[in-house]
Amino acid sequence: MTSLLNRIARPALMAILLTSVAIQTAQSAQPVQTAQADGGTGLGMLALFKSSATGSYMAGRQALQDLRTDEAARYFYQAAQSDWNNPILVERAFIAFAADGQFGQAASTAKHLLDLDSHNELAELVVATEAFKERRYDAADSKLAAIGQESFTGVTASILRAWALVGADRKPEADAMLDKLGETGLDDFLVFHRALMAEAAGDTDQALELAGKAFDAEPYVARIVEVYARMLANAGQMDEAKAAIAQFEENGLSHPIVSMVRDQIDAGQRPGIFASNVQIGAAEMFHGIGVALSRDGNPDLSLVFLRLGLYLDPSADVIAIALGEQLDASGQHEAANKIYDGVPATSPMKSSAVVHIAQNLNAMGDQEEALRRLGNIVATRPDDLEAISVLGDMQRYGEHYEDAAATYTKALELTGGDKPADWRFYYVRGISYERAKQWPKAEADFLKALELNPDQPAVLNYLGYSWIDKDLNLDRALKMITTAVEAQPQDGYVVDSLGWAYYKLGRIEEAVSTLERAVLLRPNDPELNDHLGDAYWKVGRRLEAKFQWRIAGAMDETGAVKERVALKLAGGLTAENATN
């Protein structure tokens, strides 16, 4: 999927960017006439209307950038109404409607856009998706056939067209078209979707063969594991299905849909086919592309594709969760929670949805309610690793360190504590113990984390820094932090740890240069500025030391650094007021 995006996504996205630039240029070139200039005639009102349309466009552009899609749709539609024959304005409104999931409006606006610009591929894709949803497969095929395969939207349209051909009982034509598409270098990407098409068409042998190839290529993608295990179990190959899931879980991975299939297989049940109709299969195609777009840093276009997937399969709660996560990443927590609230209680994704709701409540400042909800999940579902993990993190962020350590212990009891991925639970439990002033327990957890993941930079840095602060194992700590810096040279905190290690070892000149680099990377951190001030004092740069201490005190919000640097500013650096 990443190679697919690199090959064809960026040109398509650049075209959208250029469209935005074009409209700004066109608007800035429009003459502005006022009521005073024309003596109070209708021309002044027309100028005011145009100015309002420009304001609506600019507000819509910002709203879409923030993923406030409901506002974006409203603003862009207002702008488009001022000039309903302007394809640029109509395109913006259409995209905003699609990103907000208003598909009635999106489809009708797309049809009008195609009257203005018959080559708009994204509009053609949405109109064809509407026909596909209504099972008008021949109409969808006809519309999609007009889109070439050279662009990102074109590749997506080709896959959707193949699904339409399968829906119309024309699978050999779909296979031939995908064979041609695969010749462009996309064969590996297409194999999973071809497996789903074979399943939907009733060719279970071919479906299983292709799903096996997809699994061999990507055995740690939850959806691929789920589908492959389903197909194996449905074919009576229960042991093979269990082995596929075990391979996934033995690497410390988990997902509700995989767990659901595992439980069904353990109970001797055949879980049923995934692509029971072509709408479900095509929805999964939109899901996969939408997630890839999100990871590639294209959130607005990602929303369009995720919404298309949910439009085709409203029961696809995995897509709903992905959609909510995209909104979360842009800070649209209330909008995301509306989506999470819509996940039914019977869904295997409901627990994940409630966890996300709790995280959002915490982000919006209601930590008490967030902890209550997570506590309820853990109490009723004591084997829900995701809920337990998030609860521990939230307790730790809230400085309930002993509670957090106890919660992480529950997580380790569930995982067994000996898988490579378990390093993370030892690490965060170690932080909790360290913050709770239980150093022996913390040190043991950090060492266990490194045993499971020897080169993990976060653990190397935290343990190394802690040892240095306590004047323990200084040479080993220096080696650990040096390794962490090599892995994360742009992390100011890690670079600061190395500088502080040099300081503690008496290598002050090296400490100064390294701490200066750390402050350049993290200029607004009070601790880093305090460290640099101490190093400057040691080498006799007293004025610069006091300057750094003043910065540190001014930026400190908790008071600990402010109190420390006040003593240094009054009497210089002494053994009593030195940074620990």
N, C-alpha and C positions, 0 to 999 in steps of 0.2 A: 504493500500500500504506500509506503514512503517513496519508493521509486516511482510509483504511478504519479504521486503528487509532484515530485521533482520534475518529471518529464512534461506534464501537461497542465498542472494546476496553476502555476505561476503566470503563464501567458493569459489565462482566462481572468485571473484576479487582477492583472495589470490592466486589462481592458476595462474592468469595472472602475479601477482607480482613475484611469484616463477619462472615463465618463464623468466622474465627479469633478475633475479639473475642468472639463469642457463646460459644464453647466455654470461653474463659478465664473469662468471667463466670459461666457455669454451674458450673464447677469450683470457683471461689472461694466460691460460695454453698453448696457441699455441707458439711454438718456433719462434723467430724472426730471420730471416736470412737476411743478407745485401749483397749488390753487392760486397763489399770489402771481406766479408768472403768466398764467393764462387768463387772469382776470376773473377767476372763480368759475370757469367753465368746467365741463365734464372731464377735460383732460387732467385736471388736478386729481379728481377722484380716481381716474384710471391709474395715475402714477402711484397714488396711495395703495391701490389694490395690488399693483405690481410689487411695491415695496413690501406689502404684507405677505405676498407669495414668496418673495425672497427670504423673508424672516421665517416663514414656515419651512422652507427648504432647509435653511441652515439649522433650525431647531430639530428637524427630522434627521439630518445627517448626524448631529451630536447624539440624539437619542438612539439611533441605530448603532453608533459606535459604542455606546454604553450598554447595548442590548436591552434598552427600554423599548421593546418592540411595539407594544401597544401605542405608545406615544409617537414612535417613528411612523407607524402606519397612519395615524391621524394627521400628523403634520405633513407628510409627503402627499397624502390624498388631498389635503387643503391646497397645497402648492399646485398639484396637477389639475385641480378644478379650475385654476386661473387660466390654464392653457391646456385644454384637454387633448390637443393635437401635438403637444410637445413630447416626442418619444422619450426624452431624457427624464422629464418629470414623471411620466407615466411609468417608466421602468422602475424608478425609485419607489413609487407607491406600490407597485406589484411585488417587488422584493420584500418590502417591509410587511405587507400583508402575509406573504408566504412565511417569513421568519416568525411572525406572530401566530401562525397556525390558522389564520382566517382564510380558509381555502375557497370558500364561495367567492369572496372578494378578490382573492389572488387570481383565481382562474378567469373571472370575468375581466379583470384588469389586464391580465396576460393576453386575452383574446383581442382586446382593444389595442394593446401594444403591437400585436402581430399585424393588425391592420395598418399601423404606422411604420413598423419595421419588421418585415416578413422573415428576416434572418436572425431574429433574437432567439438564440438556442435555449436559454434558460426558460423563456416564456413558452417555447414549443414543448419543452420537457414537462412543465407544470400542466399545460393543457392536455398533453398525452397521458400524464399520470391521472388526471381526472377521468379520462375515458377508460383507462386501465382499471381504476377503482370501480367504475360502473360496469365492468366486464365487457366493454365494447372493444375487444382485443384487435379487431381489424382496423378500427378507427385509430387506436393507439399505434398500431404498426405503421399505418399510413403516415401519421404525423411524425413518428420517430425516424422513419426511413429518410426523411428530408434533412436530417442532421448528420453531418459528416463525423468521422471518427478521429479527427485530428486534434480536437480540443478536449479539455477535461469534461465539459458538459456532454460532448459528443460520445466519449467513452461510456459515461453513465447512461446516456440515452440508448446506446447499443445494447448494453446489458438489460435495460428495461425492455427494449424491443424483443430480445431473446425470450424474456419472461412472457411477453404478450404472445409470441409465437407458440410457446408451450401451452399457454391458456387456450389458444385457438386450435389445439391438437396438431400443431405443425412443428413438432420437436426436431425432426431432421433438418428443417430450415434454420432453426435456432442453433443447432450444432454447427452447421456449415458457417453461419455468420460468426459464431464465437471462434471457430477455427481460424478464420481470417483475422479477427481481432487479436487472437493470440500470437499471430505472426509478427505483431508490432512490438513484442517483448512483454506482453501482459499475461502470458499463459499461466505462470505461477499464481498470479493474482486471481485468475478466473476459475481455478480448479475447484475451490470451495463452492462457488456459485453454480458451477456446472453439476456438482454433486447434489445440491438442493433441487436443481431443475430435473435431474434424473429421478429424484425421489418423488417430486410432485407429479411427474409423468408416469410413475408406477414402475420404473426400471430400477428395482432395488439392487440388483447385482452391480450395475454400473454406478449407482449412487454410493454403494459401500466402497467400491474400488477407489472412486474419486475422493471420497471423504477420508479414506486411509492415506492418500497422498497429501491431502491438506493437513492432516494430523501429523504426519511424519515431518512436514516442513515447519509447522508451528504447533508443537504439542502443548504449549502453555497459554494458548488463547482460549478463554473460557467457552466462547460460543462454538468454536471448532471442536473442543473436547466434548461438549454437550451433544452436539449433532452426531459425532462419530460414535459416542457411547450409545446413543439412542439407536442408531442404525445397527450396531453390533447386537445389542440386546433384542431388538425387534427380529433379528435374523436367528435368534436363539444362541448367539455366541456370548453367553453371560460372563464367562471367565475373561474373555478378551475385553469386554466392556469394562469390567471391574479393573483390569490392568491399566487401561487407558486413563481411567479416573485416578487410580492410585499414582500413576506417573505424574499427573498434574498436582495432586495433593502432597506427594512426598517432597516436593520442592517448596513447601510452605505456602502454596497457593490455595485459595478457596474462592468459591463464588456460589451464591444461592441457587442458581439454575443447575450447576453441576452437582451440588449437594442434593437437590431434589431428585435428579435422575439417579444418583448413587443410591438414595434411600429406596427408590422404586425397584431398582435392580436387586438390592439386598433383600427386598421382600419377595423376590421371585416374579416381579411384574415386568411386563414389556411396556416401556414408557410411551409408546406411540410415536408416530412420525412427526418431525418438526415442520416440514413444509407441506402441510395438509392442503394448501391451496396456493396459487401463484401469487396472491396478494401478500401472504406471509413471506414468501421467498423474496419478492421484490422489495418488501419493507426492510428485510435484513440487508439487502444490497445498499439501500439508502442509509441504514444504520452504520454499516462499516465505513462508508465513505464520509459520513458526517463526523464520526469519531476521528478519522484520519485528518480531516480538515481542521478540527479543533486542535489536535496535537501539532498541526503545522502552523498554528497561529492565525487562523481565519475564522473567528467565532461567528460572524454574521452569516457567512455562507454555510458554515456548519449547521447553524440553526435551521436554515432552509431545508437542508437535506434530512436532518433529523425529523423535522416537522412532516416532510413528505413520507418518511417511513412510518410515523405514527398515524398519519392520515390513511395509509393503506392498511395498517394493522393496529387499530386503536387499543387492542389488548396486549400489545407488545410493551410490557412494563420495563423491560431492559432498555428500550429506546426512551421511554419516559424518564428513567433515571439518568440516562446520558444527557438528555435535554436539560433536566434540572441541574446537573453538574456543570453544564456549559453556562447556564445563568448564574450559578453560584460563583464561578470563576470571575464573572464580571460584577460581582457584588449585588446582583438582583435577587436577594434572598427571599423576599416576599413572593415574587413571581415564581421562584423555584419551589417554594413550599406549597403553592397552589397545585403545582404538578405532582409533587410528592403526596399531597393529601388525596389526590385522585387515584392513587394505586390501591386497588381493592384489598381488603383484609385477607382474602384467600390467596393472594399472590405470594409466591416465594420471595418476591422482591419487596414485600411490605416492610419487613424488618429494616432493610437497607434504606427504604424511604424514610422511616421514622428516625433512623440514625442521622440522616441528612437534615431532617427537620430540626432535630436537637442541635446539630452543629450550627444551623442558621440562626436559631434562637440565641445561641451563645454569641454568635457574631453580631447580632443585633442588640446585645446587652442583657438578655434575660438568661443569665447563667443558671439561676436557681431552677427555672422551668426546664431548661435543657438537661440538667443533671437529673431532675425528677423523671423525665421521660426515658432517658437512658437507663436509669436505675430500674424502671419498670420493665424494660426490655430484658435486661440481664436477669432480673428476678424470674420472669416468665420463660425466658429462653437462655438458660445458663450455659448452653453450648454455642451461643451466637458470638463467634470470635470477633466479628466486625464491631458489634456493639460494645463488647468488653474493651477492645482496643481503643475505640473512640472515647469511652467513658474514662479510661485511664489517662488518656491525653488531656481530656478536659479537666480532670482533677489536678493533673500536674500543672497545666497552665493557670489554674485557679489557686495554685500554691497549697493544695491539699495533698502534701507529698506522701504522708503515710498511707492515706486512702489510695492514692495512685499506685504505690508499691504493691498494696494488697490486690488491687485490680489486675495489675500486670502479672502477678503470681497466678491468678486464675487463668489468664491467657496462656501462660507457660504450662499449666496443668493440662489444658486442652490440647496444646500442640505437642506435648511430650518434652519440649525443651532441648531437643538434640538435632533439629533440622537446621540446615544452613540459614534459612530465612528467620530463624528464631533469634538471631543476633540482635534484631531490633528490639525485642521485648527485654532482653537482658540489658541493652543499652539504656532504654528509657526507664527501666526499673532502677538501674544504677544511678541515673540522674536523680530520681526521686529519693533514693537512699542518701545520696550525697547532700541534697538540699535539706533533708531531714536530719543531717549531721550523724548519719550512721555510716561512717567511712569504710569500715571493714567489709560490710555487706556491699557497699557501692563498688569498692575495688574488685571484689570477687566477681560481681556481675560484669564489669568492664572487661576483665580478663577472660571471662567465659564468652563474651561477645566476640572478642578477638580470636578466640579459639575456633569459633564457628566461621568467622569472616576476618582473616588476619590483616587484610589491607584496607579495612573500612576506615576512611579518613575521619569521619565524625567521631568514632570511638578512639582512634589514635590521638586525635586532638584533645578530646575531653579528658582522657586518662593521663596523657602526657602533661597537659596543663595543670591538672590536679596534683600530680606528683611534684611538679616544679613549684607550685604554690606552697606545698608542704615540705619542700626541700628533701624530697625522696627520689631515689633512683634517677638522678639528674641526667646522667649520660644516656641511659636508656630512654628517658623521656624526650631528650633532644632528638634522638634518632627517630622516635615515633612521630614527633611533630614535623620533622623534616620530611618524612614520608608523606604526611598529610598535606603539607604545603606543595609538594611535587604533584599531588593528585588534584589539589584545588588552589592553584596559585592566585586566583582572583578573589578568594574568600578573605575578607579583612580580618575576621575573627581568628582564622587559622594562622594567618601571617602574624597577627598580634601575639599568638601563643609562642611562635618561634622567636619573636623579638624578646618576649618576656623570659623565655628560656635562656637566651644569651645574657640578659640582664642578671638573672639569678646566678649564672655561671661566672659572672664578672667580666664577660666579653662585651664591654659597654659600647665600644665603637660599632660593633656589629649590631648590638641592640638598637642603637640610635637609627641606623640606616634602615633596619627592618621595621621598626616601629613607625618610622616616617612613612614607609610604604603602606603599612596597615592603616594609618590615619587617612592617607590618600584614598584608600579603598572604602573606608568607613568613616568619613569625616565628622559625622554627627553622633558618634558613640562616646559617652562620657568616660567609660573605663579605658578605652584606647587612648584618648587624649591625656588622661591621667598617667597612664603608663609612659607615654612619650615625655610628659613633663618630668617624671622621675629620672628618665634616662638623660634628658638634657641637663638636669641639675648635677648628675654624677660626672658629666664631662665639663662642668663649669659654665654651661650656657644658661646662666641664672635668669636673665630676662625672658628668654624663650621658654624656660621651664614655667615661669609664673604665667606667661601668656597661655600656655597649654592648660595649666590648672584652672585659669579663669574660664576658658572655653568649657572644660569638663564640668565645672560647677554650674555654669549657665545652662548647660544642656541636660543636667541631671534632673529627673522628674521624681525619683523616689527619695532623695535626700541623703543617701549613704555616701555617694561620691562628693556631694556638695559639702558635707560636714568634714570629710577627710581633707579636701583641698583647702578648706578655710584655714586649717591648722598649718598647712604647708605655706600658704600665702603669708601667714603671720610670722612664722618662725623658720621657714625653709624646711628642707627634707631632713627628717631625723629618724632614728630607729623606731621611735614611738608612733610616728604618723605615716610611715612608709606604706605603700600599697601592698596588701597581702597577696 
